[in-house]
Every structure is written in structure tokens, then in C-alpha cells.
Amino acid sequence: MAHEDPTVAGSFESTRARPLSLAARLTHGGSGPTIPLAGSRVRSAPMLIVSRLAAALFVVALPVFLVTANVRFLASDIGYYKHGFREFDSSGRTGLPLSDLDRAGEEIIEYFEDDAETLRILVTADGQETSLYNAKETDHMRDVKALIRTVYRLNEVSLAIVLAYVACAVLWTGERTVAGLARLSLAGVGFGVAVVGVVGAFALTGFDQAWTTFHEIAFRNDLWRLDPDTDRLIQMFPEEFWQEATFIVAGLTLAEVTLVVVVSLAYVVFARDKTGAGGPVPSPAAGPRAVES
């Protein structure tokens, strides 16, 4: 029986067509200009800069999304408003029944979501229907709405950045980029923990001063300086209400950060074990690997 020449067999094996990944097909295949992708080996200097900028945006956007999502959740949670009204005796401070305060909380949430410029809430006091807030409080609520809507937009933009980066990384590259994504997530939450830690330490050492500093930065006027003896807005939402809300947002963010850290570390370790055991697992987008003889 004739034996196959190993030189010929090896030559045949090396020239046999193998499936190319999506990145390789778009970078090397076909006629016309090629498209260098993040997962391809041919990367121009501009593409490298874009890739690094995108990674930096992801690192910043991830903690921004987590914090703003928690702020948005609490600002829209009527359950927390009702808890605060009862916990901090808003009824006793304002002289209004809890039913009116609960309804006011619902209308404030709607005000943050709709396009109305002025918040007008009517209540019954001393047998007469009157506006819940005076002109100064109403003007301040207009500023608060602008700030809340900015937080909402930041939440949406940061989510879009995170999703776009994840989609592009998974679509155009293989598992190694997913492992890199896990490392970027660790960097992002690390950045977020550092910022939250600094703010939290500042708040713990003196929340009153931290709260005043926040208002001086966030608002361009003094409408936020309200009188707790006469202004119902601060009677409904005293400083203690906001201190508790701040710690809730910080606690939720740290819980989410812990989850991201655990998942990211688990994937990095898993990917490292797979690499050590027999090379990286091919990405689904990369197509089947040819079996070596």
C-alpha cells in the first residue's frame, strides 16, 4: 500500500481553505477598501485611538449609569416619599394630613416626568383650598426639575454608551475582548467606588456642610434657602430625608458594584483557566476552527 508523503499532506493542510471570522472577512476578504475592526490584527493609529477612547468612555459611563439609575429609581419611588413623610413627621411639620402629602408626592413625581413648567398642587388648609407651595418654593421646584431631568438624561446617555460598547466588543471580537470587557468593568466600578467613597466620607463627616455645598454647586440662586418654620417644601423634605436618601443611593450602588466585581472576576478566572487548559475558546462570531491533523 502506498504511503502518503507527509510533506505533500502538510502542504495540502496549510493551503486548505478555512472559515474566516467576521472580522477577518471584513478586513481581508473581497475587493475594494478593507475595514480594519477592533478584533482584527491590522489596526491603524486612528482606529487605535478610537478604541482607547471608547474604552475610557465605557469606564466612566458604567459608574455614572449605576449612580444615576439609583437616583432615578428613588426620585420616582412614591413608596420612599410616603416612608419619608411618616418617618420624619411631615404631617406634624406642615399641619396637613398624610393623604394630602401622599397625593403631593405623586404629583411631584409626575411633574418630574411631564413637560409642565410650573408645579401647582392644591391642598385644603383651615377649610380653604390653597396652593401647597409659595412662589419661592415653586420657583425652586422648577430648578429641581431641571436638575432631575439632567440626571435622567445622564442615565440614558451612559446606558447607551455601555450597551453600545458591549455590543461592539462582543460582535466584532472574540472571547479575549469579553475578558478585557470584564477587566474594563472592574476599572469602571473601581473608579465609581473611589468617587462614591470620597463623597460618602465627606457626607459622613458633616452632611449639613456637604448638603450646603451641593446646593451651591447645583443651583445658581438662593431659592433653595428655605425657612423650616414657614416653607412647606422643607417641612415635607427635611435634611434628614435627603441624608437617608443619599445613603440609600450609596448602598444600592455599592451592592451593584459588588455584583459587577464578582461576575467580572469570575469570568476573568474562568477565561484564564480555559486558556491554560487548551487555548481560548473561539467566539461564536469567529466561526468553527479547522481541525488540525
Stockholm file with secondary structure:
# STOCKHOLM 1.0

chainA/1-293         MAHEDPTVAGSFESTRARPLSLAARLTHGGSGPTIPLAGSRVRSAPMLIVSRLAAALFVVALPVFLVTANVRFLASDIGYYKHGFREFDSSGRTGLPLSDLDRAGEEIIEYFEDDAETLRILVTADGQETSLYNAKETDHMRDVKALIRTVYRLNEVSLAIVLAYVACAVLWTGERTVAGLARLSLAGVGFGVAVVGVVGAFALTGFDQAWTTFHEIAFRNDLWRLDPDTDRLIQMFPEEFWQEATFIVAGLTLAEVTLVVVVSLAYVVFARDKTGAGGPVPSPAAGPRAVES
#=GR chainA/1-293 SS CCCCCHHHHHHHHHHSCCCCCHHHHHHHSSSSCCCCCTTSSCCCHHHHHHHHHHHHHHHHHHHHHHHHHHHHHHHTCHHHHHHHHHHTTHHHHHTCCHHHHHHHHHHHHHHHHSCCSSCCCEEEETTEEEESSCHHHHHHHHHHHHHHHHHHHHHHHHHHHHHHHHHHHHHHSCHHHHHHHHHHHHHHHHHHHHHHHHHHHHHHHCHHHHHHHHHHHHCSSSTTCCCTTTCHHHHHSCHHHHHHHHHHHHHHHHHHHHHHHHHHHHHHHHHHHHHHHHSCCCCGGGCCCCCCC
#=GC SS_cons         CCCCCHHHHHHHHHHSCCCCCHHHHHHHSSSSCCCCCTTSSCCCHHHHHHHHHHHHHHHHHHHHHHHHHHHHHHHTCHHHHHHHHHHTTHHHHHTCCHHHHHHHHHHHHHHHHSCCSSCCCEEEETTEEEESSCHHHHHHHHHHHHHHHHHHHHHHHHHHHHHHHHHHHHHHSCHHHHHHHHHHHHHHHHHHHHHHHHHHHHHHHCHHHHHHHHHHHHCSSSTTCCCTTTCHHHHHSCHHHHHHHHHHHHHHHHHHHHHHHHHHHHHHHHHHHHHHHHSCCCCGGGCCCCCCC
//
